[in-house]
Amino acid sequence: MDDDAMDVAEARYELVISVDARRSGEYDDVDKPRMRARIYRVLETAFTHAKVARDAVHMEDRGDGVLLSVAGRVAVTRLLGLWLVEAHEKLRDENRALRVPLGLRVGMHVGPVRHDDRGISGRAVDLACRLADSPMARVLLDAERADLVVVVSDALYEDVVSGGGKFIEPAHYALARLKIKEGDVNAWFHLPGRPAPVIPAGEPPTAADAPRPADAPRASDTRVDDEDHEEHEEHEEHEDADGAVGADDRPRAPRAQYTVHGDMSQHSDNVYQQPVHIGRITDSPRPRKD
């Protein structure tokens, strides 16, 4: 058996990272290449700053995302810690000049990976991709207006994240139960730079993306002119409507999410995800005004 055949037959225990762009279908043919270039700048810059050698990383293009595996000789704690911090900071830097920020969903799992001439395969690869593509990841990315949502498998959380480490904060992860093709699994969700996200009650929508607010600009509207950019810089230190400081180097408070069980409505940032009945409840009737 030659070396190539042995490589296919023998699985390597590696960290698999699946990266998907938010609402990639809304980018037109002009802006999609720009979006893809930004994703690669984010990933490659993070690997460089985290001192992960390029020959330790397998990278496959997925059109609107990237599939990666990292050799076992690289400490997983470095990728869950420093690499994620650097990826988030580079993504924020890329988004400064965009009217519609690039959002990324990152799924991570460690397991046996098989390499061949065309790429990688294995259950570990399937699970990482399912986590990044999960409806819950899509919902959280939109509901929290975040740049990046990270989803790690239950095994990866228990084996690595729960022990903490440099730039790894277990308390900033939230547990959710997901329904995937292979069955129900536990997964842990993290929004870098923020406290643990609030997991919405009930099943999130199973569509390719969560509903986009009617007044939200489309992803293809990615550029800003000089006047818009100057106005953004002038006001980025001001507080926004919910009291969170808007400076890029300061943490934002988590945005409120509510589930009203009486009429099964879900609310996030004044956007209701289902038909609702809204009424006023008081202890005594108010006098009518003529």
KAJO-V883706 format. One record per pair of residues at least 6 apart in sequence whose C-alpha atoms are under 6 Angstrom apart, sorted by the first residue. I is the first residue (numbers start at 1). J is the second residue. Records with the same first field share a line. If there is no record, write none. Layout:
I = J  J
This chain:
8 = 114  115  116
11 = 112  113  114
12 = 112  113
13 = 111  112
14 = 70  71  72  110  111
15 = 69  70  109  110
16 = 68  69  108  109  110
17 = 68  107  108
18 = 67  106  107  128  129
19 = 65  66  105  106
20 = 65  104  105
21 = 64  65  103  104
22 = 103  104
26 = 219
27 = 219  220
28 = 220
42 = 87  90  91
46 = 83  86  87
50 = 82  83
56 = 70  71
57 = 69  70
58 = 68  69
59 = 67  68
60 = 66  67
81 = 167  168
95 = 101
98 = 222  223  224
99 = 222  223  224
100 = 219  222
103 = 147  148
104 = 148
105 = 132  148  149
106 = 132  150
107 = 128  131  132  151  152
108 = 128  152
109 = 128  153  156
111 = 124
113 = 121  122
114 = 120  121
135 = 204  206
136 = 204
139 = 210
141 = 149
149 = 190  191
150 = 189  190
151 = 188  189
152 = 187  188
153 = 187
154 = 186  187
161 = 170
162 = 170
164 = 170
172 = 195  196
173 = 188  189  190  196
174 = 188  189  196
175 = 187  188
176 = 186  187
177 = 185  186
178 = 184  185
236 = 246  247
237 = 246  247
238 = 246
239 = 245  246
244 = 252  253
257 = 267  268
258 = 267
259 = 266
265 = 274  276
266 = 272  273
